[in-house]
Amino acid sequence: MADAIVLIDDLFFQSKLLETAKQTGTTLEIVATGDQLVKSAGLSPTALIIVDLNARRGALEAVEKLGANGAGNPRRVIAFLSHVQTDLAERARSAGCQEVMPRSKFTQNLAAILRGAKP
């Protein structure tokens, strides 16, 4: 079982995530679509889900389906996006993301975020 599930379809940024995960000893399950994220989250008790809101296939819809803020749901959902996408950030918060941050801040804090995924 992975420490975190990550929805990302940007291969360059995915390699950065994987390298940082290796350095922190964190295992990641990478998915490329919102449907894959919902399916993986249903099969795994993973406590951390990371979502690139700029993924082209169903990122926000997946967060809505997960119901991340539902009663009793222990999952931490972190999403990142371009800093100018304020409307999308607000929609993600409304959909259930506990943390929504610009990609630059996410990148800056990536190692700490991944360390926090470990049980």
N, C-alpha and C positions, 0 to 999 in steps of 0.2 A: 504494500500500500504506500502511496506517495504521501509526502508531508503536505503538499499543496497541489491544487488543480489550477492550471493557467490557461485561459482562453486568449490566444494570440495567433495572428496569421502573418505577422511581420517577421520574416525569417532572420533578418539582421538583428532585430531586438531580441528575438527568441534565443539566438546564440549568446547574447549578453546575459540573459536570464539564466541560461544553463551553466555558463561559466561561473557566475556568482553563486548559483546553487551548489556547484561542485566545491567552491571555496568555503562555503558555510556548512557543507555536509547535509544539505537539504535535498530531498528527492522531489522531483516535479513530475506531474503528468501533464503533458501539453496537449491541448485540443485546439482545433482550428475553427469550429463552428459553435454557435449557441446551442444547437441540438446535441452536439457531442458533450458539451459542458453539463447540460441538464442530465443527460444519461449517466455520465461519469459520477456526478454528484449524488445521483440516486443509488449508485452501487458502492459508494465509498463514504466512510464516516469522516473524511478529511475535514479538518477544522478551518482551513484557509482556502479561499477561492480568490484568484486574481483575474481581473477582466480588463482587457484592452478594449475600451469603448469604441475605438476606431476599427476594430475587427469588422470586416465587411459582411459577415454572415451571422446576424442575430445576437449580438452581444447584449444590448439593452433588453431585448425580449427574453433572453436567458435569465438575466437577473430578476426580471419580473416573475418568471416561472418558478424560480427558486424560492421566491418569497422570503428573502434573506432576513427580513425583520419580523417574521412570523413568531408567534409565541412559542417559546421553548426551542427555537432553532439556535444551536450553539455556533453556527458557522460565522466566521469573520469574512466579509466580502469587501475586497479592496479593488477599486477601479481607477484607471488612469486614462488621460486623454490630453489633447492639446489645451494649453492654458486659455485659449480664446473661446473655447466651446462651453460657455457658462450655462446655456440653456440645457445642453446635454448633461452637464454635471448635475444640475438640479433635478432633471428627470431620473438620473441614476440614483440619487439620494432618495427620491420619492419611491423608486422601485425597490429599495432595500439595501443599497450599498452603505455600509457603515462609514467607509472612508472613500472619498473621491478626490484625486489629486492630479495636478499637472504632471505630464510625463517627466519633466525635469526633476521635480521633487520626488517622484516615485523612484527614479534612477538614483538620485542622491541617497535615498534611504533604503535601497533595495536589499543590501546585506542584512540590515536590522529587521526588515520585514520578513525576510526568509528565515532568519534565526528564530523569529517569533512563531514560525509555523511548526517548529519541532516540539514534540510532546515533552 
